Amino acid sequence: MKPYYEKNGISVFHGDCAEVLSALEADSVQVSLTDPPWEVSATGIEIRGTGVAPRKQASRSIKAGTVGSWSSSVVEDLQRVVANDLLILAGYKELGRTCELQKPLRGVFGWHKPNGAPGMVYPAKLDLSFIVWGGKKSLLYGHQHWPSMVFSYSFPSAGCFASERFVDASGKAIHPCQSPLALYLELLRPFAKGTTVIDPYMGTGTTLEAAKRLGLKCIGVEREERYVEIAVRRLAQEVLPFV
């Protein structure tokens, strides 16, 4: 498959990540940093909180299938393609399955979100996600790269106080699940320049942007063309994130 975009060690593929992974040789990249689609409500849950502007319509959480579905086969194929470290973001519903697929499982880190949303049906504020660490031959093991097992970064916000997140003319987020660039920079910073990273669920390209800034090579895959276009413009610095 020919890349949609390729420059300075960064390659972007528009297509199904399972197909792209199947075409890659075993141990052909060193690291994976990715955020697969999480398991969410089939219809979306109404968010009852109010902001500074009047609500014209009910706001709902993301619905299942909006950005794809969690796939054990993709996580398994990453085990084949990645020679060293896998860093996979997960919610509490995906945590157990993601851990089970790591051979070996090396650890689990926490991502604390100070601006996490109040739970509508969940009995606590939704301010914690997980980063599952696996990999056959780790480049991280044996040295303390981070001061804590918990990383504290707010997730990008949209609306009239948009921060880093890509929004349309109305202030609505273009991609509903963008992660903070600062978190990805911290996770990738320990790896030497020239290391190749893969993100099979690249969305708007946060992993690629972090890799580019750190002098790493990166392969990104995304099935939605509109997100691919945003990522490419971002990499070309035609669209700049707020950092």
C-alpha positions in Angstrom: 0.0 0.0 0.0 1.4 3.4 -1.0 1.5 6.1 1.7 -0.9 9.0 1.5 1.9 11.2 2.8 5.6 10.5 3.3 8.3 13.0 4.4 11.3 13.1 6.7 10.7 9.6 8.1 6.9 10.2 8.8 4.5 8.0 6.8 0.7 8.3 6.8 -1.5 5.6 5.4 -5.2 6.1 4.6 -6.9 2.7 5.0 -7.7 -0.2 7.3 -5.1 -0.6 10.0 -5.5 -4.4 10.0 -4.5 -4.5 6.3 -1.5 -2.2 6.7 -0.2 -4.2 9.7 -0.6 -7.4 7.8 1.7 -6.0 5.1 4.5 -5.2 7.6 7.3 -7.6 8.4 7.7 -9.0 11.9 9.8 -6.8 14.2 9.9 -4.1 11.5 9.3 -1.2 13.9 10.6 -0.6 17.4 7.7 1.1 19.3 3.9 1.5 19.2 2.0 4.3 20.9 -1.7 4.1 20.1 -5.2 4.7 21.5 -7.6 2.1 20.0 -11.3 2.9 20.0 -12.9 2.3 23.5 -16.1 0.5 24.3 -18.8 3.0 24.8 -22.6 3.3 25.0 -24.6 2.2 21.8 -26.6 5.5 21.9 -24.5 7.9 23.9 -25.4 9.2 27.3 -26.9 12.7 27.8 -24.5 15.1 29.5 -26.6 17.2 31.8 -23.9 19.7 32.9 -24.2 23.3 31.6 -21.4 25.7 30.5 -21.3 29.5 30.0 -23.4 29.4 26.9 -27.1 28.4 26.6 -27.7 24.9 25.3 -29.6 24.6 22.0 -29.6 20.9 22.0 -28.8 18.0 24.3 -25.1 17.1 24.5 -24.3 13.5 24.4 -21.2 11.3 24.9 -19.6 9.6 21.9 -21.6 6.7 20.5 -20.3 3.2 19.8 -18.7 2.9 16.4 -18.1 6.6 15.9 -14.3 6.1 15.6 -14.2 2.4 15.0 -14.3 -0.6 17.3 -11.8 -2.2 19.7 -10.1 -5.1 18.0 -8.1 -7.9 19.7 -6.7 -9.0 16.3 -5.1 -5.6 15.7 -3.6 -5.6 19.2 -2.3 -9.1 18.6 -0.7 -8.2 15.2 1.0 -5.3 16.9 2.8 -7.9 19.0 4.2 -9.4 15.7 5.2 -6.1 14.1 6.7 -4.3 17.1 10.2 -5.5 18.2 10.4 -3.6 21.4 7.8 -1.5 23.4 4.0 -1.2 23.1 2.2 1.6 24.9 -1.5 1.2 24.4 -4.1 3.6 26.0 -7.2 1.9 27.4 -10.3 2.7 29.4 -11.4 0.4 32.3 -13.5 -1.7 30.0 -10.6 -2.5 27.7 -7.9 -2.7 30.4 -8.3 -6.5 31.2 -8.3 -7.6 27.5 -5.4 -5.3 26.6 -3.3 -6.7 29.5 -4.1 -10.3 28.6 -2.9 -9.8 25.0 0.5 -8.4 26.0 3.2 -11.0 25.8 4.8 -10.1 28.1 2.8 -7.6 30.1 5.5 -5.2 31.5 3.3 -2.8 33.4 0.3 -0.5 33.6 0.5 3.3 34.1 -2.3 5.7 35.0 -3.3 8.8 33.0 -5.0 11.2 35.4 -7.1 13.9 33.7 -7.7 16.9 36.0 -10.5 18.1 33.8 -12.3 14.7 33.7 -16.0 14.8 33.2 -18.5 14.1 36.1 -20.0 10.6 35.7 -23.6 10.6 34.7 -24.2 6.9 35.6 -20.7 6.1 36.8 -20.3 6.8 40.6 -17.1 8.8 40.3 -15.6 11.6 38.2 -14.2 10.1 34.9 -10.6 11.3 35.4 -8.5 8.1 35.1 -7.4 6.1 32.0 -4.6 3.6 31.6 -1.5 3.0 29.5 -0.7 -0.6 29.1 3.0 -1.4 28.6 4.1 -4.6 26.8 6.7 -5.7 24.3 9.1 -8.5 23.6 12.5 -6.7 24.2 12.0 -3.4 26.0 14.1 -0.3 25.3 12.7 1.2 28.5 13.4 -1.5 31.0 16.3 -1.0 33.4 16.1 2.8 33.8 13.7 5.2 35.4 12.5 7.5 32.7 9.5 9.0 34.5 9.1 10.2 38.1 5.7 8.5 38.6 3.5 5.7 37.3 0.8 8.3 37.0 0.8 10.9 34.2 -1.3 14.0 34.9 -2.4 15.8 31.8 -5.8 17.4 30.9 -7.4 16.1 27.8 -7.8 18.7 25.0 -11.0 20.7 25.3 -13.3 22.1 22.6 -15.9 24.8 22.4 -15.2 28.5 23.1 -12.2 27.5 25.3 -10.6 25.2 22.7 -7.1 24.1 23.7 -5.0 22.1 21.2 -8.1 20.3 19.9 -9.2 20.7 16.3 -12.7 22.3 16.1 -15.1 23.3 13.3 -16.5 26.8 12.9 -19.1 26.2 15.6 -16.5 25.2 18.2 -17.4 21.5 18.0 -14.5 19.0 18.1 -13.7 17.6 14.7 -12.3 14.4 16.3 -14.0 13.3 19.6 -11.1 11.5 21.1 -7.9 13.5 20.7 -5.3 13.0 23.3 -2.9 15.7 24.7 0.3 16.2 22.8 2.2 16.8 26.0 1.4 13.3 27.3 2.6 11.7 24.0 5.8 13.7 24.1 6.5 12.5 27.6 5.8 8.9 26.6 8.0 9.0 23.5 10.8 11.1 24.9 12.9 8.2 26.3 13.4 6.7 22.8 16.5 7.5 20.8 16.3 9.7 17.7 15.6 7.6 14.6 13.5 5.0 16.5 10.5 4.0 14.4 7.0 4.3 16.1 3.7 3.1 14.7 0.2 4.2 15.6 -2.5 2.2 13.8 -5.2 4.4 15.1 -3.6 7.8 14.5 -6.8 10.0 14.3 -5.6 13.6 13.8 -1.9 12.6 14.2 -0.9 13.4 17.7 1.5 10.4 17.8 3.1 11.6 14.5 3.3 15.2 15.7 5.1 14.1 18.9 7.5 11.8 16.9 8.3 14.5 14.5 9.2 17.0 17.3 11.4 14.4 19.0 13.3 13.3 15.8 11.6 9.9 15.7 10.3 8.1 12.6 6.7 7.2 12.6 4.0 5.3 10.7 0.4 6.4 11.1 -2.8 4.7 9.9 -6.3 6.1 9.8 -9.4 5.0 8.0 -11.3 8.3 8.0 -10.0 10.6 5.2 -11.0 13.8 7.0 -8.7 12.9 9.9 -5.9 11.9 7.5 -6.1 15.3 5.9 -6.0 17.1 9.3 -2.9 15.1 10.3 -1.1 15.8 7.0 -1.8 19.5 7.3 -0.7 19.4 10.9 2.6 17.7 9.9 3.1 20.3 7.1 2.6 23.0 9.8 -0.4 24.4 7.8 -2.5 23.7 10.9 -0.7 24.2 14.2 -1.9 22.7 17.5 -2.1 24.8 20.6 0.7 23.6 23.0 
